[in-house]
Amino acid sequence: MTFTTRPTLRGTFGMVSSTHWLASQSAMRILELGGNAFDAGAAAGFVLHVVEPHLNGPGGEVPVIIATADDPAPRVLSGQGVAPAGATIEHFRSLGLTLVPGSGPLAATVPGAVDAWLLLLRDHGTLPLRVVLETAIEYARNGHPLVPRVADTIGTVQHLFENHWQTSAALWLKDGRPVSGRFSNQAYAATLEKLVTEAEAAGTDRQAQIEQARKTWREGFVAESIDKFSRLPHRDSSGEDHAGLITGDDMAAFQASWEDAATYDWNGYTVAKTGPWGQGPALLQSLAVLAALGDVDLDTAEGVHATVEVMKLSYADREAWYGDGADVPLDTLLSPAYAAERAKLVGPDASLDLRPGSPDDRKPVLPSFAAGNETGDATTGEPTVSSGGVTRGDTCHVDVVDKWGNMISATPSGGWLQSSPTIPELGFCLGSRAQMFWLEEGLPASLAPGKRPRTTLTPTLVLRDGEPVMACGSPGGDQQDQWQLLFLLRHLGAGVDLQEAIDAPAWHTTSFPSSFYPRATQPGGLVMETRVGKDIRDELVRRGHVVTDSDPWSLGRLCAVRKEADGVLAAAANPRGMQGYAVGR
């Protein structure tokens, strides 16, 4: 591989990579003002709420992994909201539902993103809250150029907005057409401004201001509006009208939190992910099994086949073992002995079965739901990939490294404009992450009040000799850790340049239950960019893979920043979709 769409950026001051150029440059502005990587990451996160409203929002969530210049140990910030107190399996069953809807207020977990960004600023930022939020407020108030995909997305749900979600129609339609061009969201600008104003009323101490902003979000006007609006029935993807379950008490009870990262040592590096309340450790399992198999050449049919079969095994274990509060045998799942046993299951032909393992001789339990009997709609699923694996666009990610060596990887998502009706006085909507729970007792990802859904959001931090060297990640739902696996194998395994590894052809499997409504499975499914090559494709079909061709530049949404051996900082970003950009100097 020698082709790259753009150069890997290199410098010594600071580097940012994100899924939208305005977020990248907004983060760089914060570095220029003297802020650190955490100030910059938070600034980018709030800007992403404004400029990618079809892909994330303040009603959504964000997992974050950081390492500081003073403490290189990776830490996870969980900004994943929990199921409301009223979200019981019994309640959903009483409504005649076998799945949590993929959209609408009933599918909402407690918003987690804003509190997480504020907690990050409190504990590791340096700049005043107003400075960090200034650009997001400016874009919301004075407008910003909408990317064309926003209008396209609104067009797919226009009928729903006009007939059922009139508050969304009021914001996202103008003269009977989707908004386009320069767009402002005055209600959300006022929400952010009020948060800052109430924070500053707490005095001049920076941390006290941020704590007041958090309290205002959880217990003040934001929580009051969410409590009131959530009680109103609205149409959801079940085809019926249902009220939501989030109350003011749920808002007040939730706070983002810090926790240890899950890690795996591979090829001289330590790869850090969230715990198994998210899908992150599936990437670590894939690395472990591939290490047991030996070297793979991603430019051959054998290499593509091996990565696909290994990912199937890892995601089968995700389905059987991962979940918030579950007794997850992670040490065993990542052990060399278990990886060696799993590697023996990789045969010459494609497997069409879901094959979870039995760590510590425990029997895996899988959902009994037979996916494929229901159909989704334009409101459901993760915005990056539609049913069948066809790419729609990119969702959100941001990585930052600063001159001091602080590093952050974050994957904001949820609360996109098509997930739930707009709360008019706040200018944003609730998310739909509860669709990742199962309405069946006894599973690791079974629905329960106060529990986090088993999220697909999965940032990555990489260390070498105990020091952070790279932050990376990709939007893409179930595909996130599959696309990241290919990137890590190329960049850290084969030594391919950062941008070249991002640009390289990508593929993923759909041969396991989707995390998104209607939870479909395609046994043997393999989606590939056509750049992979017809000879490789034909060989994979011969091996039994059910191949779906995807556009040449359509899969993978990688962002990455790196600290190189000589201290030089580097960054690269995904060219697909013509939206992600890296900046730095």
C-alpha positions as CSV (number, residue, x, y, z in Angstrom):
1,M,0.0,0.0,0.0
2,T,1.4,3.4,-1.0
3,F,-1.6,5.5,-1.8
4,T,-2.7,8.2,0.7
5,T,-5.4,10.8,0.2
6,R,-3.5,13.4,2.3
7,P,-0.3,13.5,4.4
8,T,0.0,12.5,8.0
9,L,0.3,15.8,9.8
10,R,3.3,16.3,12.1
11,G,4.4,19.0,14.5
12,T,5.4,19.6,18.1
13,F,2.7,21.9,19.6
14,G,-0.6,19.9,19.5
15,M,-2.7,17.7,17.2
16,V,-6.4,17.1,16.8
17,S,-8.4,14.7,14.7
18,S,-12.2,14.6,14.5
19,T,-15.1,13.8,12.3
20,H,-15.9,17.4,11.5
21,W,-13.5,20.1,10.5
22,L,-15.2,22.8,12.6
23,A,-14.8,20.6,15.7
24,S,-11.1,19.9,14.9
25,Q,-10.4,23.6,14.4
26,S,-12.4,24.6,17.5
27,A,-10.2,22.2,19.6
28,M,-7.1,23.6,18.0
29,R,-8.2,27.1,19.0
30,I,-8.4,26.0,22.6
31,L,-4.8,24.7,22.4
32,E,-3.7,28.0,21.0
33,L,-5.3,29.8,23.9
34,G,-3.2,27.8,26.3
35,G,-5.7,25.0,27.1
36,N,-4.7,21.4,27.3
37,A,-5.9,18.3,25.5
38,F,-8.9,17.9,27.8
39,D,-10.1,21.5,27.4
40,A,-9.7,21.0,23.7
41,G,-11.5,17.7,23.6
42,A,-14.5,19.1,25.6
43,A,-14.7,22.1,23.3
44,A,-14.8,19.8,20.3
45,G,-17.4,17.7,22.0
46,F,-19.8,20.6,22.5
47,V,-19.2,21.8,18.9
48,L,-20.0,18.3,17.6
49,H,-23.4,18.6,19.3
50,V,-24.1,21.6,17.1
51,V,-22.5,20.8,13.8
52,E,-23.3,17.1,13.6
53,P,-26.8,17.1,15.0
54,H,-27.9,14.1,12.9
55,L,-25.1,12.0,14.5
56,N,-24.9,13.1,18.2
57,G,-26.4,15.5,20.6
58,P,-26.4,16.7,24.3
59,G,-29.2,14.2,25.0
60,G,-26.8,11.4,24.1
61,E,-23.7,9.8,25.6
62,V,-19.9,9.7,25.4
63,P,-17.2,7.3,26.6
64,V,-13.7,8.8,26.9
65,I,-10.3,7.4,27.6
66,I,-7.5,9.7,28.8
67,A,-3.9,9.7,29.9
68,T,-2.4,12.7,31.6
69,A,1.2,14.0,31.5
70,D,1.4,13.5,35.2
71,D,-0.2,10.0,35.3
72,P,0.1,7.9,32.1
73,A,-2.2,5.2,33.4
74,P,-5.3,5.1,31.1
75,R,-8.5,6.1,32.7
76,V,-12.1,5.7,31.3
77,L,-14.7,8.4,31.8
78,S,-18.1,6.8,31.5
79,G,-20.6,9.3,30.1
80,Q,-23.0,6.6,29.2
81,G,-26.4,7.3,30.8
82,V,-28.3,4.6,32.6
83,A,-31.8,3.1,32.2
84,P,-34.4,5.2,34.1
85,A,-35.9,3.8,37.3
86,G,-39.2,3.0,35.5
87,A,-37.4,1.0,32.7
88,T,-38.2,-2.5,33.6
89,I,-38.7,-5.6,31.4
90,E,-42.2,-5.9,32.9
91,H,-43.1,-2.3,31.8
92,F,-42.1,-2.9,28.2
93,R,-43.8,-6.3,28.1
94,S,-47.0,-4.7,29.4
95,L,-46.9,-2.5,26.3
96,G,-46.8,-5.6,24.1
97,L,-43.1,-5.0,23.1
98,T,-40.5,-7.8,22.6
99,L,-37.8,-5.3,21.8
100,V,-37.0,-1.8,23.1
101,P,-38.0,0.6,20.2
102,G,-35.1,2.0,18.2
103,S,-36.4,5.6,18.5
104,G,-38.8,7.7,20.5
105,P,-38.7,8.8,24.2
106,L,-39.3,5.2,25.4
107,A,-35.9,4.2,24.1
108,A,-34.0,6.9,26.0
109,T,-31.4,6.4,28.7
110,V,-30.5,9.3,31.0
111,P,-28.4,11.8,29.0
112,G,-24.7,11.3,29.9
113,A,-22.6,13.3,27.5
114,V,-22.8,16.8,29.0
115,D,-22.1,15.7,32.5
116,A,-19.1,13.7,31.3
117,W,-17.6,16.6,29.4
118,L,-18.1,18.8,32.5
119,L,-16.5,16.3,34.8
120,L,-13.6,16.0,32.5
121,L,-13.2,19.8,32.6
122,R,-13.5,19.9,36.4
123,D,-10.9,17.2,37.0
124,H,-8.4,17.8,34.2
125,G,-9.1,21.0,32.3
126,T,-7.5,24.4,32.9
127,L,-9.6,27.0,31.1
128,P,-12.9,28.7,32.3
129,L,-16.1,27.1,31.3
130,R,-17.2,30.1,29.2
131,V,-14.0,29.9,27.1
132,V,-14.4,26.2,26.4
133,L,-18.1,26.6,25.4
134,E,-17.7,29.8,23.5
135,T,-17.4,28.4,20.0
136,A,-20.3,26.0,20.4
137,I,-22.5,28.8,21.7
138,E,-21.4,31.0,18.8
139,Y,-22.2,28.3,16.1
140,A,-25.5,27.6,17.7
141,R,-26.5,31.2,18.0
142,N,-25.0,32.8,14.8
143,G,-25.2,29.7,12.6
144,H,-22.9,27.4,10.8
145,P,-22.9,25.7,7.4
146,L,-24.8,22.5,7.6
147,V,-23.2,19.5,5.9
148,P,-25.5,18.2,3.1
149,R,-26.0,14.9,5.0
150,V,-28.1,16.8,7.7
151,A,-30.7,17.8,5.1
152,D,-30.6,14.3,3.6
153,T,-31.2,12.8,7.0
154,I,-34.1,15.2,7.8
155,G,-35.6,14.3,4.4
156,T,-35.8,10.6,5.4
157,V,-37.9,11.4,8.5
158,Q,-39.8,14.4,7.2
159,H,-43.1,12.6,7.1
160,L,-42.6,11.5,10.7
161,F,-41.8,15.0,11.8
162,E,-44.8,16.6,10.1
163,N,-47.3,14.0,11.3
164,H,-46.0,13.0,14.7
165,W,-43.0,15.0,15.9
166,Q,-44.1,18.5,15.3
167,T,-41.5,20.0,17.7
168,S,-38.8,18.5,15.4
169,A,-40.6,19.8,12.3
170,A,-40.5,23.3,13.8
171,L,-36.7,23.2,14.2
172,W,-35.6,21.1,11.2
173,L,-38.1,22.0,8.5
174,K,-38.5,25.4,6.8
175,D,-41.2,26.1,4.2
176,G,-42.0,22.4,4.0
177,R,-38.4,21.4,3.2
178,P,-35.4,20.3,5.3
179,V,-33.2,23.1,6.6
180,S,-30.0,23.7,4.7
181,G,-27.2,26.2,4.3
182,R,-26.4,28.4,7.3
183,F,-28.3,27.1,10.3
184,S,-28.7,28.3,13.9
185,N,-30.3,26.6,16.8
186,Q,-31.3,29.5,19.1
187,A,-32.9,27.3,21.7
188,Y,-29.7,25.3,22.2
189,A,-27.6,28.4,22.2
190,A,-29.8,29.7,25.1
191,T,-29.4,26.4,26.9
192,L,-25.6,26.6,26.8
193,E,-25.6,30.3,27.7
194,K,-27.8,29.7,30.7
195,L,-25.6,26.9,31.9
196,V,-22.6,29.2,31.8
197,T,-24.5,32.1,33.4
198,E,-25.7,30.0,36.3
199,A,-22.2,28.5,36.6
200,E,-20.6,32.0,36.9
201,A,-23.2,32.9,39.6
202,A,-21.4,30.4,41.8
203,G,-18.4,32.7,42.1
204,T,-15.0,33.0,40.4
205,D,-13.6,29.6,41.3
206,R,-13.4,27.5,38.1
207,Q,-14.2,24.2,39.7
208,A,-17.1,25.6,41.6
209,Q,-18.5,27.0,38.4
210,I,-18.3,23.7,36.7
211,E,-19.9,21.9,39.6
212,Q,-22.8,24.4,39.5
213,A,-23.2,23.8,35.7
214,R,-23.4,20.1,36.5
215,K,-26.0,20.7,39.1
216,T,-28.0,23.0,36.9
217,W,-28.0,20.3,34.2
218,R,-29.0,17.5,36.6
219,E,-31.5,19.4,38.8
220,G,-32.3,22.7,37.2
221,F,-34.1,23.9,34.1
222,V,-32.7,21.1,31.8
223,A,-33.9,18.3,34.1
224,E,-37.3,20.0,34.5
225,S,-37.8,20.3,30.8
226,I,-36.8,16.7,30.2
227,D,-39.1,15.5,33.0
228,K,-42.1,17.3,31.5
229,F,-41.5,16.5,27.9
230,S,-40.6,12.8,28.5
231,R,-44.1,12.2,29.9
232,L,-45.8,13.0,26.6
233,P,-46.6,10.1,24.3
234,H,-44.9,10.2,20.9
235,R,-44.7,7.8,18.0
236,D,-41.7,5.5,18.0
237,S,-40.3,2.7,15.8
238,S,-42.8,0.2,17.2
239,G,-45.5,2.1,15.2
240,E,-47.3,3.1,18.4
241,D,-47.3,6.2,20.6
242,H,-45.5,5.7,23.9
243,A,-44.4,8.1,26.7
244,G,-40.9,8.1,27.9
245,L,-39.6,7.1,31.3
246,I,-37.0,9.6,32.3
247,T,-37.9,11.8,35.3
248,G,-36.3,14.6,37.1
249,D,-35.3,12.1,39.8
250,D,-33.4,10.0,37.2
251,M,-31.6,13.1,36.0
252,A,-30.6,14.1,39.5
253,A,-29.4,10.6,40.3
254,F,-27.0,10.2,37.4
255,Q,-23.4,11.4,37.3
256,A,-20.6,10.5,35.0
257,S,-17.8,8.5,36.6
258,W,-14.2,7.5,36.3
259,E,-13.0,3.9,36.2
260,D,-10.1,1.7,35.2
261,A,-9.6,0.7,31.6
262,A,-9.5,-2.8,30.2
263,T,-6.1,-3.5,28.7
264,Y,-4.3,-6.1,26.6
265,D,-0.6,-6.2,25.8
266,W,0.0,-6.9,22.1
267,N,3.0,-6.5,19.8
268,G,5.0,-4.4,22.3
269,Y,2.0,-2.1,22.9
270,T,-0.7,-1.9,25.6
271,V,-4.2,-1.3,24.1
272,A,-6.7,0.3,26.5
273,K,-10.5,0.1,26.1
274,T,-13.6,0.6,28.2
275,G,-14.7,-2.3,30.4
276,P,-17.2,-4.9,29.2
277,W,-20.2,-2.7,29.8
278,G,-19.3,-1.7,26.3
279,Q,-18.0,-3.7,23.4
280,G,-14.4,-2.4,23.7
281,P,-12.9,-5.6,25.0
282,A,-14.0,-7.4,21.8
283,L,-11.2,-5.6,20.0
284,L,-8.8,-6.9,22.7
285,Q,-10.1,-10.4,22.3
286,S,-9.6,-10.2,18.5
287,L,-6.0,-9.1,19.0
288,A,-5.4,-12.0,21.4
289,V,-6.8,-14.6,19.0
290,L,-4.9,-13.2,16.0
291,A,-1.8,-13.3,18.1
292,A,-2.5,-17.0,18.6
293,L,-3.0,-17.5,14.9
294,G,0.2,-15.8,13.8
295,D,0.8,-13.1,11.3
296,V,-2.0,-12.2,8.8
297,D,-1.6,-10.4,5.5
298,L,-4.5,-8.0,5.1
299,D,-3.9,-7.8,1.4
300,T,-4.8,-11.4,0.8
301,A,-8.0,-13.4,0.9
302,E,-6.5,-15.5,3.7
303,G,-5.9,-12.4,5.8
304,V,-9.4,-11.0,5.2
305,H,-10.9,-14.4,6.0
306,A,-8.9,-14.7,9.3
307,T,-9.8,-11.2,10.6
308,V,-13.5,-11.8,9.8
309,E,-13.6,-15.2,11.5
310,V,-11.8,-13.9,14.5
311,M,-14.2,-10.9,14.8
312,K,-17.2,-13.3,14.6
313,L,-15.8,-15.2,17.6
314,S,-15.1,-12.0,19.6
315,Y,-18.6,-10.6,18.9
316,A,-20.2,-13.9,19.9
317,D,-18.5,-13.6,23.2
318,R,-19.7,-10.0,23.4
319,E,-23.2,-11.3,23.0
320,A,-22.9,-14.0,25.6
321,W,-20.8,-12.4,28.3
322,Y,-20.7,-8.5,28.1
323,G,-23.0,-6.3,30.0
324,D,-23.1,-3.6,32.8
325,G,-23.0,-5.3,36.2
326,A,-22.6,-8.8,34.7
327,D,-20.1,-11.3,36.0
328,V,-17.8,-11.0,33.0
329,P,-14.8,-13.3,33.1
330,L,-12.6,-10.8,31.3
331,D,-9.2,-12.1,32.6
332,T,-10.0,-15.5,31.1
333,L,-11.4,-14.0,27.9
334,L,-8.1,-12.2,27.3
335,S,-5.9,-15.1,28.4
336,P,-3.4,-16.8,26.0
337,A,-4.9,-20.2,26.8
338,Y,-8.5,-19.1,25.9
339,A,-7.3,-17.2,22.8
340,A,-5.5,-20.4,21.6
341,E,-8.6,-22.4,22.1
342,R,-10.7,-19.9,20.1
343,A,-8.0,-19.7,17.4
344,K,-8.6,-23.5,16.7
345,L,-12.1,-22.6,15.6
346,V,-10.8,-20.6,12.6
347,G,-11.1,-23.0,9.7
348,P,-10.7,-22.6,6.0
349,D,-14.3,-21.8,5.4
350,A,-16.7,-19.1,6.7
351,S,-18.7,-20.0,9.8
352,L,-22.4,-19.3,9.7
353,D,-22.9,-19.9,13.4
354,L,-22.8,-17.7,16.5
355,R,-20.1,-19.5,18.6
356,P,-19.5,-18.0,22.0
357,G,-16.9,-19.7,24.2
358,S,-17.1,-21.3,27.7
359,P,-14.5,-19.3,29.8
360,D,-13.8,-21.1,33.1
361,D,-16.1,-23.8,31.9
362,R,-19.1,-21.6,32.2
363,K,-22.0,-22.1,29.8
364,P,-22.8,-19.2,27.6
365,V,-26.3,-17.8,27.5
366,L,-27.6,-16.1,24.3
367,P,-30.9,-14.3,23.6
368,S,-33.7,-16.4,22.3
369,F,-35.0,-13.6,20.1
370,A,-35.0,-14.5,16.5
371,A,-33.9,-11.4,14.7
372,G,-35.1,-10.6,11.2
373,N,-38.9,-10.7,11.7
374,E,-39.2,-6.9,12.1
375,T,-38.1,-4.1,10.0
376,G,-36.4,-0.8,10.9
377,D,-37.0,2.6,9.6
378,A,-35.1,5.9,9.1
379,T,-35.1,6.7,12.8
380,T,-33.5,3.4,13.9
381,G,-30.0,2.2,14.2
382,E,-26.6,3.9,14.4
383,P,-26.3,6.6,11.7
384,T,-23.1,5.3,10.3
385,V,-24.4,2.1,8.8
386,S,-27.8,1.2,7.6
387,S,-29.3,-2.3,7.4
388,G,-27.2,-4.5,5.1
389,G,-24.1,-2.5,5.9
390,V,-24.6,0.3,3.4
391,T,-22.9,3.4,4.7
392,R,-25.0,6.4,5.4
393,G,-22.4,8.9,6.8
394,D,-20.1,9.2,9.7
395,T,-21.0,9.8,13.3
396,C,-18.6,11.4,15.8
397,H,-15.1,10.9,17.3
398,V,-12.3,13.2,18.5
399,D,-8.7,12.6,19.5
400,V,-6.3,15.2,20.9
401,V,-2.7,15.2,22.0
402,D,-1.0,18.3,23.4
403,K,2.6,19.5,23.8
404,W,2.7,18.3,27.4
405,G,1.8,14.7,26.4
406,N,-1.9,14.7,27.6
407,M,-4.0,12.5,25.4
408,I,-7.7,11.9,24.9
409,S,-9.9,9.7,22.8
410,A,-13.7,10.2,22.8
411,T,-16.6,8.8,20.8
412,P,-19.7,11.0,21.3
413,S,-23.0,9.7,20.0
414,G,-26.7,9.3,20.6
415,G,-29.4,12.0,20.8
416,W,-29.2,12.5,17.0
417,L,-32.1,14.6,15.6
418,Q,-33.9,11.5,14.3
419,S,-33.8,9.6,17.5
420,S,-36.6,11.4,19.4
421,P,-38.8,14.5,19.2
422,T,-37.0,17.8,19.9
423,I,-37.6,19.3,23.4
424,P,-38.5,22.8,22.1
425,E,-37.2,25.0,25.0
426,L,-33.9,23.1,25.1
427,G,-33.2,22.7,21.4
428,F,-32.2,19.0,21.5
429,C,-33.8,15.6,21.8
430,L,-33.2,12.5,23.9
431,G,-31.2,9.5,22.8
432,S,-32.3,5.9,22.0
433,R,-29.4,3.9,23.5
434,A,-31.9,1.7,25.5
435,Q,-32.5,-0.3,22.3
436,M,-29.3,-2.2,23.1
437,F,-31.0,-3.9,26.1
438,W,-32.7,-7.2,25.7
439,L,-36.3,-7.6,27.1
440,E,-35.4,-11.1,28.3
441,E,-34.3,-12.1,31.8
442,G,-31.0,-13.6,32.7
443,L,-28.8,-12.1,29.9
444,P,-25.7,-9.9,30.6
445,A,-27.4,-7.1,28.6
446,S,-30.9,-7.6,30.0
447,L,-32.8,-4.4,30.8
448,A,-32.8,-3.2,34.4
449,P,-33.2,0.2,36.0
450,G,-29.9,2.0,36.7
451,K,-28.0,-0.2,34.3
452,R,-25.9,1.0,31.4
453,P,-26.7,-0.5,28.0
454,R,-24.0,-2.5,26.4
455,T,-22.9,0.3,24.2
456,T,-21.1,0.1,20.8
457,L,-19.1,3.3,21.6
458,T,-15.5,2.4,22.0
459,P,-12.6,4.9,22.0
460,T,-9.0,3.5,22.1
461,L,-5.8,4.6,23.8
462,V,-2.4,2.9,23.1
463,L,0.6,2.9,25.3
464,R,4.2,1.7,24.8
465,D,6.5,1.0,27.8
466,G,3.8,2.5,30.0
467,E,3.6,5.8,28.1
468,P,0.7,6.9,26.0
469,V,1.6,7.0,22.3
470,M,-1.7,7.0,20.4
471,A,-5.4,7.9,20.7
472,C,-7.7,6.6,18.0
473,G,-11.3,5.6,17.3
474,S,-14.1,5.3,14.8
475,P,-17.8,5.8,14.7
476,G,-19.8,3.0,13.2
477,G,-21.9,1.0,15.7
478,D,-21.0,-2.6,15.8
479,Q,-18.3,-1.9,13.2
480,Q,-16.2,0.4,15.3
481,D,-13.9,-2.2,16.8
482,Q,-13.8,-4.1,13.5
483,W,-12.5,-1.1,11.6
484,Q,-10.2,-0.2,14.4
485,L,-8.8,-3.7,14.4
486,L,-7.7,-3.4,10.7
487,F,-6.2,0.0,11.5
488,L,-4.1,-1.3,14.4
489,L,-3.0,-4.4,12.5
490,R,-1.7,-2.2,9.7
491,H,-0.3,0.7,11.7
492,L,1.1,-1.0,14.8
493,G,1.4,-4.4,13.4
494,A,2.8,-3.9,9.9
495,G,4.3,-0.4,10.4
496,V,2.1,1.3,7.8
497,D,2.0,5.1,8.1
498,L,-0.8,6.7,10.1
499,Q,-2.8,8.2,7.2
500,E,-2.1,5.3,4.9
501,A,-3.5,2.9,7.5
502,I,-6.7,4.9,7.7
503,D,-7.0,5.2,3.9
504,A,-6.6,1.4,3.3
505,P,-9.6,-0.7,2.2
506,A,-11.9,-1.8,4.9
507,W,-14.4,-4.6,5.6
508,H,-16.6,-5.9,8.5
509,T,-18.9,-8.8,9.3
510,T,-22.6,-8.6,10.2
511,S,-22.7,-12.3,11.4
512,F,-24.0,-11.6,14.9
513,P,-27.1,-9.9,16.4
514,S,-27.0,-6.1,15.7
515,S,-26.9,-3.9,18.7
516,F,-29.6,-1.8,17.1
517,Y,-33.3,-2.3,16.5
518,P,-34.5,-4.5,15.0
519,R,-31.5,-6.6,16.1
520,A,-31.0,-8.4,12.8
521,T,-28.3,-11.0,12.1
522,Q,-26.9,-12.0,8.7
523,P,-25.1,-15.3,9.1
524,G,-21.8,-15.2,7.2
525,G,-22.4,-11.6,6.3
526,L,-19.3,-9.7,5.0
527,V,-19.4,-6.1,3.8
528,M,-16.3,-5.0,1.8
529,E,-15.2,-1.9,0.0
530,T,-14.8,-2.9,-3.7
531,R,-11.2,-1.6,-3.5
532,V,-10.4,-4.9,-1.8
533,G,-10.3,-6.5,-5.3
534,K,-12.4,-9.0,-7.3
535,D,-9.9,-11.9,-6.9
536,I,-10.1,-11.6,-3.1
537,R,-13.8,-11.2,-3.2
538,D,-14.3,-14.3,-5.4
539,E,-12.1,-16.4,-3.1
540,L,-14.1,-15.3,0.0
541,V,-17.4,-16.2,-1.7
542,R,-15.9,-19.6,-2.5
543,R,-15.2,-20.0,1.2
544,G,-18.8,-19.4,2.0
545,H,-18.8,-15.7,3.0
546,V,-22.0,-13.8,2.1
547,V,-20.3,-10.8,0.5
548,T,-22.0,-7.4,0.1
549,D,-20.1,-4.9,-2.0
550,S,-19.8,-1.4,-0.6
551,D,-18.7,1.7,-2.4
552,P,-14.9,2.0,-2.8
553,W,-14.6,4.7,-0.1
554,S,-17.4,4.0,2.3
555,L,-16.3,1.9,5.3
556,G,-14.2,3.0,8.3
557,R,-14.3,6.5,10.0
558,L,-10.9,6.5,11.7
559,C,-9.4,9.4,13.6
560,A,-6.0,9.2,15.2
561,V,-3.3,11.2,16.9
562,R,0.1,10.0,17.9
563,K,3.2,10.8,19.9
564,E,6.2,9.5,18.0
565,A,9.5,8.1,19.4
566,D,11.3,11.5,19.1
567,G,8.5,13.4,20.7
568,V,7.0,14.7,17.4
569,L,3.2,14.7,17.4
570,A,1.2,13.3,14.4
571,A,-2.4,13.2,13.3
572,A,-4.5,11.7,10.5
573,A,-8.2,11.6,9.7
574,N,-10.7,9.7,7.6
575,P,-11.2,11.0,4.0
576,R,-14.5,9.0,3.5
577,G,-17.4,11.3,3.4
578,M,-15.2,14.4,3.0
579,Q,-15.9,15.6,6.5
580,G,-13.2,14.4,9.0
581,Y,-10.1,16.4,9.3
582,A,-6.9,16.5,11.3
583,V,-5.2,19.8,12.3
584,G,-2.1,20.7,14.2
585,R,1.3,22.3,14.2
